[in-house]
Each structure stands twice: as structure tokens, then as C-alpha cells.
């Protein structure tokens, strides 16, 4: 994995020089999303005051071909007002030798790309669930957690397609989730020694069927936690269904998780027509040392009207972190506005709702 990091740094550095000199077209798109959020549950989880908000998105993307035939792509997405969703990604497409990329902020590193493949019309069933700490009967602090395998948003991905049926992805986040500011200065504190790393495979053995499996290690102080996941999703006509099981084994206890865990996610989505989709999902987590299982369930609906999309989802969590007193409910309604993207040389910046998908 260290050799992968060295190779990635050298290849991307060389590509950046060529890209700046032989850049292709730069396209710009933008967007706006009006949201209404209602949260309830524990006193600390409730939303007070104004429940409306507006998010603005601007995405710049471009690509260029190198003299050796490889292609470099660059994407920057800026999200306001909260900044959630901002990301920068650069990728090097090496043809039959695979694709190498580096991303920061909201990039999905390694196994994070398959943390939840269960179909949904809008968001994952755990979206918006407040995971604030509460106290157990013994007085010990208990924190909720999505308990999904995740390496965070800063690091390298290398993917290699093996025909049309399989893709292997290696991911590494040097120094855990430590990241750099734009000027290269350290913006955070390292979680500990070592790097987050993972490997996973995506299989498409037949039309409509997707199988994923992955394993990884995540920095936890001076320890390494083990991550494993396997999932299956099948689409037949307008109906999609999926199930995924993930295990997190702690080398040592930490404040974000109270023990080894096994999480099962199930979900089904139905496309009523080309414009309307609905879905329902459940997530259950068994936590070592806790008598209660963490349970989350939710439903969502999405409706597209060309340049405008309406989405709604409502999720509910109970026994968060294994504590009966820790509950949370999240309801969100959004209206998003979009147009087609255009060349950056044009005067207007059009809206675009969705953030760009990870390039590898």
C-alpha cells in the first residue's frame, strides 16, 4: 500500500503539469436547494427556530489528454452555506492499467464507496439521525453511531476493471483523516499512527444484480479497527431490493463506538414511473456490551419535474448506541432547481442539483 501511495503521488504530480498546459474545456454548473428540516427526539436533538435553509452549489469540471494517451480529469464542487458536500477530485485514467484518483473533503475513499448500497429513492435510512451522546443507567456516556464501514473523505483510490463483470478498488487515507488546507498547512490532528486502507470488489454477474464485498483497517488512536462488509442488490423492472451486512471490530474502545458491532441494512425501492420513486429501509445494529440493538427505519419519495426535483424523507432511530433513552427523528423536504451545464466561457452559471459522482 505504501508503494501505491508513492506511485499515486508521482503520477498525479506529473499529470498536473501536463494538464495545466493541455487542458480541455472547463464546464461550470450550479444549483440551489431549498430545504425544510424537522428534527425531534432527545432534547439536544430537536431543531429550534428557523427550519428553512438554502444550499448553493457550484461545480467546475474539465479534462485533458496527455501525450501518452492517458486522461486527467479535475472536478471542484463548492457547497454553501454550511459547506457540507464540498469536494475536490483529480483522477488519472490509465486505460487498461486502471484509474488513480485523489479526493478531499467529501470524497469517498475505498470501502466508503460501498458503505451502503441498499436502494433508496432519496437518502440512506440513517441520514439526519442525531447521534448525540446520552447517559446510560449506569451514568456512562453512550454515543450513537451509524456503524457503517467508512474511511472518510480524504485520500487515494485506485480501481481496475476486470472486464464487464468485476471492478477491484484499493483505497488509502494517509495518516487517517488528517487533511491539509489549500495552502498545504495541516488543518487537523492525526488520529494516530498508520493510515486508513481498504480493498473491495464490485461484481455484476448478470443484468440487474450487484454484489459487493470489502475489508479494511481504520486508525483509532494508536490502534487499528477492522472493517468488513458484504452486500447484494437486485433490480427487476421497477423494483430494486438490497441487503448489506457490515462488521466493525475494535482493537480498543473509543468514544465514537461502544463495542464491536454487526449492522444489517435492508431496503426496497419502487419506480412508479420515470418521474416518481418511493423507498423504505431498515438498519439494525448489534453492539457488544449493550442489551438493546440500535434500530433505524425510514422512507423516502422523489419526484422529478424536469428542471425541478421534489424530495422528502423521514427517518427514525431508537436505542441509539444501545441506550433506550437515546432516540431521534429526522424529516426533510427539499426542492432542487437545475439546468444543463454550459462552457465556462458563457456568461451565466446554470444550476445543477446533484453533486458529481465519485470518478472512480
MARKOL-797140 format. One line per 4 residues: number of its first residue (from 1); their letters; for each residue x negated, y, z negated of C-alpha. Coordinates in Angstrom, 2 decimals, decimal comma, always signed. Each point is the difference from the previous one (the first is absolute). Example, Ala and Ser with C-alpha at 12.3 -4.5 7.8 and 13.67 -1.06 7.14 Angstrom:
MARKOL-797140
1 = as = -12,30 -4,50 -7,80 | -1,37 +3,44 +0,66 .
This chain:
MARKOL-797140
1 = xxxx = +0,00 +0,00 +0,00 | -2,95 +2,35 -0,65 | -1,17 -0,63 +3,57 | +3,49 +0,92 +1,19 .
5 = xxxx = -0,23 +3,33 -1,83 | -3,42 +0,75 +1,52 | +1,21 -0,95 +3,46 | +3,12 +2,11 -0,43 .
9 = xxxx = -1,88 +3,11 -1,09 | -2,51 -0,24 +2,84 | +2,60 -0,71 +2,69 | +2,38 +2,73 -1,11 .
13 = xxxx = -2,76 +2,58 -0,35 | -1,25 -0,68 +3,51 | +3,52 +0,04 +1,38 | +0,80 +3,36 -1,56 .
17 = xxxx = -2,85 +1,62 +1,92 | +1,20 -1,40 +3,31 | +3,63 +0,75 -0,84 | -0,66 +3,69 -0,62 .
21 = xxxx = -1,69 +0,31 +3,37 | +2,43 -2,08 +2,05 | +3,29 +0,41 -1,83 | +3,23 -0,73 +1,82 .
25 = xxxx = +3,26 +1,88 -0,39 | +1,03 +1,13 -3,46 | +3,72 -0,30 -0,72 | +1,83 +1,74 -2,81 .
29 = xxxx = +3,33 -0,92 -1,53 | +1,83 +1,23 -3,05 | +3,06 -0,68 -2,04 | +2,25 +0,94 -2,87 .
33 = xxxx = +1,87 -2,16 -2,49 | +2,68 +1,32 -2,35 | +0,47 -2,20 -3,07 | +2,37 -0,34 -2,93 .
37 = xxxx = -1,32 -2,10 -2,89 | +1,86 -1,23 -3,05 | -1,97 -1,91 -2,64 | +1,29 -1,34 -3,29 .
41 = xxxx = -0,92 -2,55 -2,64 | -2,35 +0,72 -2,89 | +0,07 +3,61 -1,14 | -3,45 +0,60 +1,52 .
45 = xxxx = +1,14 -1,42 +3,35 | +2,94 +2,34 +0,64 | -0,13 +2,79 +2,59 | +1,03 +3,41 -1,38 .
49 = xxxx = +0,61 +3,23 +1,87 | -0,06 +0,25 +3,79 | +0,39 -3,42 +1,65 | -0,58 +1,24 +3,56 .
53 = xxxx = -3,37 +0,19 +1,72 | -1,53 +0,51 +3,44 | -3,05 -1,79 +1,35 | -1,89 +1,31 +3,03 .
57 = xxxx = -2,24 -2,19 +2,13 | -2,56 +0,89 +2,65 | -1,88 -2,73 +1,87 | -2,96 +0,49 +2,33 .
61 = xxxx = -1,29 -2,95 +1,99 | -2,38 -0,61 +2,85 | -2,30 -2,57 +1,55 | -3,04 -0,18 +2,23 .
65 = xxxx = -1,82 -2,70 +1,93 | -3,69 -0,58 -0,65 | -2,61 -0,70 +2,66 | -0,06 -3,66 -1,03 .
69 = xxxx = +3,75 -0,37 +0,57 | +0,99 +0,07 -3,67 | +2,70 +2,41 -1,15 | +0,03 +2,31 -3,01 .
73 = xxxx = +3,31 +1,22 -1,41 | +0,56 +2,68 -2,61 | +3,20 +0,84 -1,89 | +0,59 +2,65 -2,67 .
77 = xxxx = +3,37 +0,31 -1,71 | +0,63 +2,89 -2,38 | +2,99 -0,24 -2,30 | +1,43 +2,74 -2,22 .
81 = xxxx = +1,32 +1,04 -2,46 | -1,12 -2,77 -2,33 | -2,81 -1,21 +2,26 | +1,23 -3,58 -0,26 .
85 = xxxx = -0,54 -1,79 +3,29 | -2,97 +2,07 +1,19 | -2,60 -2,18 +1,65 | -2,98 +0,01 +2,36 .
89 = xxxx = -0,99 -3,01 +2,11 | -2,80 -0,60 +2,51 | -0,25 -3,28 +1,91 | -2,43 -1,60 +2,41 .
93 = xxxx = +1,57 -2,47 +2,43 | -2,75 -2,40 +1,07 | +2,15 -2,10 +2,28 | -0,54 -3,73 -0,47 .
97 = xxxx = -2,30 +0,73 -2,98 | +2,89 +1,42 -2,02 | +0,97 +3,36 -1,46 | -1,75 +1,87 -2,80 .
101 = xxxx = +1,58 +2,89 -1,86 | -0,38 +2,28 -2,98 | +2,88 +1,80 -1,68 | +0,51 +2,23 -3,00 .
105 = xxxx = +2,85 +1,05 -2,30 | +3,08 -1,98 +1,19 | -1,85 -2,54 +2,16 | +0,79 -3,65 -0,70 .
109 = xxxx = -3,22 -1,87 -0,75 | -0,19 -3,74 +0,58 | +2,61 -2,04 -1,81 | +1,98 +3,19 -0,71 .
113 = xxxx = +1,29 -0,29 +3,59 | +1,96 -3,14 -0,94 | +0,92 +0,81 -3,62 | +3,72 -0,21 +0,92 .
117 = xxxx = +1,09 -1,30 +3,43 | +3,60 -0,66 -1,05 | +2,35 +1,75 +2,48 | +1,76 +3,20 -1,02 .
121 = xxxx = +2,03 +2,69 +1,73 | -1,81 +2,85 -1,79 | -2,37 -0,54 -2,94 | -1,38 -2,85 -2,09 .
125 = xxxx = +2,27 -1,09 -2,84 | -2,45 +1,38 -2,60 | -0,14 +3,49 +1,57 | +0,66 +2,80 -2,47 .
129 = xxxx = +0,25 -2,22 -3,07 | -1,48 +1,96 -2,91 | -2,66 -2,10 -1,68 | -0,56 +2,19 -3,04 .
133 = xxxx = -1,41 -1,60 -3,13 | +2,35 -0,86 -2,83 | -0,45 -1,75 -3,32 | +0,74 -3,61 -0,78 .
137 = xxxx = +1,59 -1,15 -3,24 | -3,47 -0,48 -1,45 | -0,93 +3,60 +0,86 | -2,47 -0,97 +2,73 .
141 = xxxx = +0,03 +2,05 +3,19 | +1,55 -1,77 +2,97 | -0,23 +1,42 +3,50 | +2,03 -1,03 +3,00 .
145 = xxxx = -1,78 -0,97 +3,21 | +1,05 -0,99 +3,52 | -2,37 -3,00 -0,38 | -0,67 -0,02 +3,75 .
149 = xxxx = -3,45 -0,74 +1,41 | -1,57 +3,32 +0,92 | -3,50 +1,33 +0,71 | +1,15 +3,63 +0,30 .
153 = xxxx = -0,44 +2,56 +2,75 | -3,76 +0,60 +0,45 | -2,28 -2,38 +1,86 | -0,89 -2,12 +3,04 .
157 = xxxx = +2,01 -2,52 +2,00 | -1,35 -2,41 +2,60 | +2,49 -2,01 +2,05 | -0,54 -2,72 +2,58 .
161 = xxxx = +2,81 -1,36 +2,15 | -0,17 -3,73 +0,77 | +2,22 -0,18 +3,04 | +3,64 +1,00 -0,40 .
165 = xxxx = +0,69 -2,21 -3,00 | -2,38 +1,20 -2,73 | -1,86 +3,05 -1,29 | -2,63 -0,04 -2,75 .
169 = xxxx = -0,56 +3,17 -2,05 | -2,87 +0,76 -2,41 | +0,27 +3,00 -2,30 | -2,39 +1,70 -2,41 .
173 = xxxx = +0,30 +3,08 -2,18 | -3,53 +0,94 -1,10 | -0,17 +0,70 -3,72 | +3,66 -0,78 -0,56 .
177 = xxxx = +2,33 +2,95 +0,53 | -2,62 +2,70 -0,39 | +0,37 +2,54 +2,83 | -1,70 +3,07 +1,43 .
181 = xxxx = +1,21 +3,53 +0,64 | -0,22 +1,46 +3,50 | -3,42 +1,45 -0,84 | -1,29 -3,40 -1,08 .
185 = xxxx = +0,03 +0,67 -3,74 | +1,35 -2,58 -2,42 | +3,63 +0,67 -0,92 | +0,52 -2,75 -2,53 .
189 = xxxx = -1,54 -2,46 -2,42 | -0,92 -3,50 +1,03 | +2,15 -2,76 -1,46 | -3,15 -2,03 -0,63 .
193 = xxxx = -2,79 -1,91 +1,70 | +0,64 -1,73 +3,31 | +2,48 +0,55 +2,83 | +3,56 -1,03 +0,73 .
197 = xxxx = +0,04 -2,55 +2,83 | +2,38 -2,41 +1,67 | +0,67 -2,26 +2,97 | +3,35 -0,89 +1,50 .
201 = xxxx = +1,53 -1,59 +3,08 | +3,18 +0,81 +1,91 | +1,49 -2,89 +1,98 | +2,70 +0,19 +2,70 .
205 = xxxx = +0,48 -3,67 +0,94 | +3,33 +0,60 +1,76 | +2,31 +2,82 +1,02 | +1,51 +1,69 -3,04 .
209 = xxxx = -2,19 -1,79 -2,57 | -2,78 +1,73 -1,95 | -2,13 -1,69 -2,68 | -2,57 +1,85 -2,11 .
213 = xxxx = -2,52 -1,20 -2,57 | -2,76 +1,89 -1,76 | -2,44 +0,05 -2,88 | -2,06 +2,76 -1,56 .
217 = xxxx = -1,79 +1,51 -2,98 | +0,72 +3,35 -1,61 | -2,24 +1,99 -2,34 | +1,35 +0,24 -3,56 .
221 = xxxx = -2,56 +1,85 -2,10 | -3,02 -2,29 -0,03 | +2,13 -3,00 +0,94 | +1,50 -1,36 +3,22 .
225 = xxxx = +3,68 -1,00 +0,24 | +1,01 -2,69 +2,49 | +2,84 +0,66 +2,47 | +1,86 -2,57 +2,11 .
229 = xxxx = +3,12 +0,22 +2,16 | +1,95 -2,03 +2,53 | +3,13 +1,05 +1,86 | +2,37 -1,04 +2,77 .
233 = xxxx = +2,37 +2,14 +2,08 | +2,36 -1,22 +2,70 | +2,18 +1,99 +2,39 | +2,82 -1,56 +1,97 .
237 = xxxx = +2,11 +2,40 +1,99 | +1,20 +2,85 -2,26 | -0,92 -1,80 -3,26 | -3,42 +0,04 -1,69 .
241 = xxxx = -0,86 -1,80 -3,24 | -3,20 -0,36 -1,97 | -1,61 -1,27 -3,17 | -3,40 +0,78 -1,51 .
245 = xxxx = -1,82 -1,25 -3,10 | -3,01 +1,86 -1,47 | -2,28 -0,90 -2,92 | -2,23 +2,38 -1,96 .
249 = xxxx = -2,47 -1,63 -2,39 | -1,74 +2,39 -2,38 | -3,59 -0,56 -1,05 | +0,74 +2,30 -2,95 .
253 = xxxx = +3,08 +1,88 -1,21 | +0,54 +3,55 +1,22 | +2,47 +2,80 -0,75 | +1,78 -0,33 +3,35 .
257 = xxxx = +0,92 -3,68 -0,37 | +0,77 -2,06 -3,08 | -1,02 -3,45 +1,18 | -0,37 -2,33 +2,99 .
261 = xxxx = +3,06 +0,24 +2,20 | +1,91 -1,76 +2,77 | +2,34 +2,13 +2,10 | +2,65 -1,31 +2,38 .
265 = xxxx = +1,67 +2,33 +2,51 | +2,97 -1,00 +2,16 | +1,99 +2,10 +2,43 | +2,34 -0,01 +2,96 .
269 = xxxx = +0,69 +2,71 +2,58 | +2,77 +0,23 +2,58 | -0,02 +2,18 +3,13 | +3,67 +0,86 +0,47 .
273 = xxxx = -0,86 +1,64 +3,32 | -2,90 +1,89 +1,57 | +0,59 +2,98 -2,32 | +1,14 -1,52 -3,31 .
277 = xxxx = -1,87 -2,39 -2,33 | +0,67 -1,17 -3,57 | -2,04 -2,11 -2,42 | -0,09 -1,50 -3,49 .
281 = xxxx = -2,96 -1,22 -2,04 | -1,07 -1,36 -3,37 | -3,35 -0,13 -1,78 | -0,71 -2,07 -3,11 .
285 = xxxx = -3,26 -0,14 -1,93 | -1,05 -2,51 -2,63 | -2,59 +1,53 -2,35 | -2,19 -2,03 -2,35 .
289 = xxxx = +0,66 +0,91 -3,61 | +3,42 +1,53 +0,68 | +3,27 -1,79 -0,78 | +1,97 +1,93 +2,63 .
293 = xxxx = -0,54 +0,07 +3,75 | -0,18 +3,39 +1,73 | +2,92 +0,27 +2,45 | +0,56 +2,49 +2,81 .
297 = xxxx = +2,75 +0,02 +2,63 | +1,18 +2,46 +2,61 | +1,78 +0,64 +3,27 | -0,60 +2,44 +2,83 .
301 = xxxx = +1,63 +1,32 +3,15 | -1,45 +1,81 +2,99 | +1,81 +1,74 +2,85 | -1,70 +1,62 +3,00 .
305 = xxxx = +1,60 +2,76 +2,04 | -2,74 +0,71 +2,51 | -1,94 +2,97 -1,35 | +1,46 -0,41 -3,50 .
309 = xxxx = -0,08 -2,99 -2,36 | +2,05 -0,56 -3,15 | -1,33 -2,38 -2,65 | +1,17 -1,03 -3,46 .
313 = xxxx = -1,29 -2,48 -2,52 | +0,81 -0,84 -3,60 | -2,31 -2,13 -2,17 | +0,40 -1,14 -3,59 .
317 = xxxx = -2,63 -1,48 -2,32 | +0,36 -1,58 -3,43 | -2,32 -1,65 -2,50 | -2,83 +1,99 +1,58 .
321 = xxxx = -3,30 -1,29 -1,30 | +1,97 -2,70 -1,83 | +1,68 +2,49 -2,38 | +3,81 -0,07 -0,21 .
325 = xxxx = +0,08 +3,71 -0,87 | -1,86 +1,02 +3,16 | +2,51 +0,59 +2,82 | +0,09 +2,23 +3,07 .
329 = xxxx = +2,41 +0,85 +2,81 | -0,97 +1,86 +3,17 | +2,33 +1,34 +2,69 | -1,25 +1,96 +2,99 .
333 = xxxx = +1,79 +1,52 +2,99 | -2,05 +1,45 +2,85 | +0,67 +1,76 +3,29 | -3,00 +0,06 +2,35 .
337 = xxxx = -0,41 +2,07 +3,13 | -2,17 -0,97 +2,94 | -0,95 +0,86 +3,57 | -2,51 -1,50 +2,41 .
341 = xxxx = -3,64 +0,88 -0,52 | -1,78 +2,23 +2,49 | -3,51 +0,97 +1,01 | -1,73 +2,26 -2,53 .
345 = xxxx = -0,46 +2,66 +2,66 | +3,75 +0,71 +0,03 | +1,25 +2,79 -2,19 | +2,67 -1,79 -2,04 .
349 = xxxx = -0,64 -2,77 -2,52 | +2,82 -2,54 +0,18 | +1,25 -2,04 -2,97 | -0,71 -3,67 -0,43 .
353 = xxxx = +1,50 -1,85 -2,93 | -2,04 -3,10 -0,52 | -3,60 -0,05 -1,13 | -2,29 -1,74 +2,49 .
357 = xxxx = -0,34 -3,71 -0,53 | -3,38 -1,31 -1,12 | -2,08 -0,51 +3,13 | -1,39 -3,31 -1,10 .
